[in-house]
Amino acid sequence: AQSVAQPEDQVNVAEGNPLTVKCTYSVSGNPYLFWYVQYPNRGLQFLLKYITGDNLVKGSYGFEAEFNKSQTSFHLKKPSALVSDSALYFCAVRAFNAGNNRKLIWGLGTSLAVNP
Amino acid sequence: ETGVTQTPRHLVMGMTNKKSLKCEQHLGHNAMYWYKQSAKKPLELMFVYSLEERVENNSVPSRFSPECPNSSHLFLHLHTLQPEDSALYLCASSQAGTSGSSTDTQYFGPGTRLTVL
């Protein structure tokens, strides 16, 4: 069965420090991987995605993510955290298959708190 | 978020009421989605419309009825809901390739916070 795991419910980091939000996945076939962020009382905003090519993907607001096929991981990173990065982060995966499948498999989300 | 708008932003309704949620996308996309977001649960995909045709319905109770009159508008009609239906309802849109590409990125609206009393 296809699944996504975000092993940490919450991540705390001091402003200016690097941050990592973890995501691992299980799919059959090549994965398409996404990160979204949700601020309080808002919808999800797309941050970045991995489809193919370079394992390091750069996205919005200085975020990047590294695809690791052997570890089936797609961790979200940022070199220097800002207080304004505090939000809920979601990882999602879609497996390539034939047909018109647009269903994303979502993680439960990780709450990031950046302390001043 | 101005690419996908949702109204109302908040809705409180009784179990016997009938109401509708509205979603409009201004991105020129050809697919639209309804999701339910509840605390401590993964996002639940409810319905998918592609080119105004419903292509996915994930065992959603019949008290939820979607409508997609054109590629820019999506409605979710609600009737005789239950308290457990209280959640954030999110609309999203994407642009799929002609082959139904799986790489299309979904863009979300701000959601409607629904409370069923």
Contacts between the chains, C-beta under 8 A, distances in Angstrom:
chain1	res1	chain2	res2	distance
A	4	B	42	8.0
A	32	B	102	6.0
A	32	B	103	5.7
A	34	B	105	7.1
A	36	B	108	7.6
A	41	B	110	7.7
A	41	B	113	7.6
A	42	B	1	6.8
A	42	B	110	5.4
A	42	B	111	7.4
A	43	B	1	6.2
A	43	B	4	7.4
A	43	B	6	7.7
A	43	B	90	5.6
A	43	B	108	3.8
A	43	B	109	5.1
A	43	B	110	4.5
A	43	B	111	5.0
A	44	B	90	6.9
A	44	B	92	7.8
A	44	B	108	4.3
A	45	B	1	7.4
A	45	B	108	7.1
A	46	B	105	5.6
A	46	B	106	7.4
A	46	B	107	6.2
A	46	B	108	7.9
A	49	B	103	7.7
A	49	B	105	6.1
A	51	B	103	5.2
A	90	B	43	7.3
A	94	B	102	5.3
A	95	B	102	7.8
A	96	B	102	5.4
A	97	B	102	7.3
A	99	B	100	6.5
A	100	B	50	6.6
A	100	B	55	6.0
A	100	B	96	7.7
A	100	B	100	3.4
A	101	B	100	7.3
A	101	B	102	6.0
A	102	B	31	6.4
A	102	B	33	7.6
A	102	B	48	5.8
A	102	B	50	7.5
A	102	B	55	7.8
A	102	B	56	7.4
A	102	B	94	6.9
A	102	B	96	6.7
A	102	B	100	7.6
A	102	B	102	6.9
A	102	B	104	6.8
A	102	B	106	7.9
A	103	B	45	5.9
A	103	B	48	7.7
A	103	B	56	6.9
A	104	B	43	7.8
A	104	B	45	7.4
A	104	B	106	7.0
A	105	B	42	7.8
A	106	B	42	4.5
A	106	B	43	4.3
A	107	B	42	6.9
A	108	B	40	7.1
A	108	B	41	7.4
A	108	B	42	5.8
